[in-house]
């Protein structure tokens, strides 16, 4: 079982940066693949970034954030973070941290990820 708590959301101007953090509990954190998703008002939840577990550290990004966002994990601190640079108004959404049971990122479909945090709001003003 993995429990996830996000932090670091807020209001930022376009072009600015934010860093989201996700604190995880559970002995299997270092094994689990971790991801970030987001959901804007009136839209479906969508994949943002993911990173594999078991020391692999393989990263995956949605095309819309590639080159602007970076996902990192610190297994010693049981945290995964999302560094967001060059933010755009279209990045405005509730951002969720999620975890898989596997160490490999076998899916980026939101409803196939079993563990979720409560979400943190990110608002980018133009």
N, C-alpha and C positions, 0 to 999 in steps of 0.2 A: 504494500500500500504506500502511496506517495501523496503527501499533502503539500499544496503549493500556495504561496502568498506573494502577490505582486506588489511592487511599490515603484515610485519614481515618476508617475504620470504628472501632467500639469498643462499649463497654457504657455505656448511659445509662439514667437513670430515666425513667419515663413523665412526659411534660410537658417534658422536656429537649430540647436541640438538638444536632445534629451537622452538620458540613460535610464532604462527600465531595469529593475532587478526582480528576480524571483527566488524566494527562499524556499527550499524544499526540505521536508522531513521524511525520514524513512531510510533504512539501511541500504536500500538498493539504488540510491540516487546515482552513484557513479556508473551503474550499469545502464540506466534508462536513457534512451534518446529523449531529448528535450526540444520543445518548439515554442514559437510565438505565433499567435494568430490575432486577427483583429476583426472587429465588427462595427461598421458605420451604421448610423441610423437608416433604417429601411433597407438595409442590405444584408446579405448572408455573411456568415463568418467566413473569413478567408485566411489562407496560409500566408505567413510572412517570412519565417526563417526557422530552421531546425539544425540541430547538431547531434551527431551520434554519440553513444556512450562507450563504456569500456575502454576509454583512452584513445578511441579512434579520432574523435574531434572532427569528423567530416561534416562540413557545413553545406546548407542548401538555402537558397533564397528565392523569393518570388521575383519575377522580372521587374516589377514595379519598385522594388527597394534595392535591387542589386547595385552595389557601388556606393550606396548611401548608408545602409544599415549593416551592423556587424553583430553576430551572435557569439557569445563567449560563455564558457562554463568554468567554474572553479570547484572541482570535486572536493577539495579540502574544506571549503566553506559551504558546500551544498547549495551553491547558487548558480543561476544562469542569468545572464544579462543581455540586453539588447541596446546597443549604442546606435542612436538614430541621429544622423547628420543631414544637413541640407533639407530640412523638413519642409513639406508642402502642405497647403490646406487640405488636399485630398488624403493626407495621412491621418486626418482627424478620425478617431475611432476609439472604442474601448479595446484595449490590448489585453490578451489573455496568455498566460503561460500554461503549457500543457506538457504531459509526459506520456511516453509509450511504455509498455512492459518490455519491449525488446530494446536491444542496444543499437540496432540498425533502424534507420529512418525508412520504414517499410511503406509508409503512406503519408500523404500530406492532406488527406481528406479529414476535415475536422471531426466528424462524428465517429471516426475510427480511432480517435485518441481517447483513452479511458480516464485520464486524470487531468483536472482543470483547476486553475485558480479562480478567484472571484472577479478578476479584471481590474484594470486601472485606466482612467480616462486620459487620453491625449488629445489636446485641442491645438490646432495650428491656425493662427490668424493670418490673414493676408495683408 
